[in-house]
Amino acid sequence: MKLLEERIRRDGIVMEGNVLKVDSFLNHQMDVDLFAEMGKEFKRLFADRPINKILTIEASGIGIACITAQEFHVPVVFAKKAQSINLAGETYVTKVESFTHKRVYDVVVAKKFLGPEDHVLVIDDFLANGSAANGLIDLLISAGATVEGVGIAVEKGFQPGGKLIRDKGIRVESLAIVESMDPATGEIVFRKQ
């Protein structure tokens, strides 16, 4: 998606440790007009799938997931990174390691929101090592739901996450795939799609 690539080139900051900082428009301050275009693109890419729910993980994926859900006219379920007192009843739980926070989380979804009748599109802001997406896929498998695909705003193509998920036979559509980035120069190279 050229619009997203241009925005990353203009406002993204390449940092040491394979970190691409896009907090001015994607995952801290959110450009909802850009999100609207991303939601339309996810709808176009997955229009052939019978999606009845969107699943994401708190917190950065929620905004993109909500805008995408508007295009599909379906609800969003988000996996919580902590058990809370208002999350009553049975739950699906899996472990997810955050690339940027260098921390392992138990992520939780109430069983009443996912089941065998659901055809789910996973949406997230980043795909690096694949822990978050794989964790969400594990939750969907536990629920007996159908994984219709994974939609990612920014994939780091030089890290293993995308390949790991695709090798499972799951369709992954990333709006921008970063092939390489150089913290010394700030240069970002995108994969031609």
Secondary structure as GFF3:
##gff-version 3
##sequence-region A 1 193
A	DSSP	alpha_helix	2	11	.	.	.	ID=ss1
A	DSSP	beta_strand	13	15	.	.	.	ID=ss2
A	DSSP	beta_strand	19	21	.	.	.	ID=ss3
A	DSSP	alpha_helix	32	45	.	.	.	ID=ss4
A	DSSP	beta_strand	53	57	.	.	.	ID=ss5
A	DSSP	alpha_helix	61	72	.	.	.	ID=ss6
A	DSSP	beta_strand	76	79	.	.	.	ID=ss7
A	DSSP	beta_strand	91	98	.	.	.	ID=ss8
A	DSSP	beta_strand	103	110	.	.	.	ID=ss9
A	DSSP	three_ten_helix	111	113	.	.	.	ID=ss10
A	DSSP	beta_strand	119	127	.	.	.	ID=ss11
A	DSSP	alpha_helix	131	143	.	.	.	ID=ss12
A	DSSP	beta_strand	146	156	.	.	.	ID=ss13
A	DSSP	alpha_helix	161	167	.	.	.	ID=ss14
A	DSSP	beta_strand	172	181	.	.	.	ID=ss15
A	DSSP	beta_strand	188	190	.	.	.	ID=ss16
###
